[in-house]
Amino acid sequence: MGNVRGTIKVRARIFGREERILSLPRGSTIEKLLRALSLNPVEVVATKNGEVVTEDEVLEEGDEVELYSVVSGG
């Protein structure tokens, strides 16, 4: 999927409403993916291939990321 120029493709499901395939530079993190989607990392929980991860998790070719909105209140 990626190419020789050092990019990877990852699939992102955003809040259960939208799915996108993004090309990112090799070595990109969840934080970079969130910024590419104009999302605030503080307001999102991410899973990579079914496991909860932090925003410094490095992405690899073919990863599947699901993003969930953080709900707060009281």
Secondary structure as UniProt FT lines:
FT   TURN            4..6
FT   STRAND          7..14
FT   TURN            15..17
FT   STRAND          18..25
FT   TURN            26..27
FT   HELIX           30..36
FT   TURN            37..38
FT   HELIX           41..43
FT   STRAND          44..48
FT   TURN            49..50
FT   STRAND          51..53
FT   TURN            55..56
FT   TURN            61..62
FT   STRAND          64..69
//
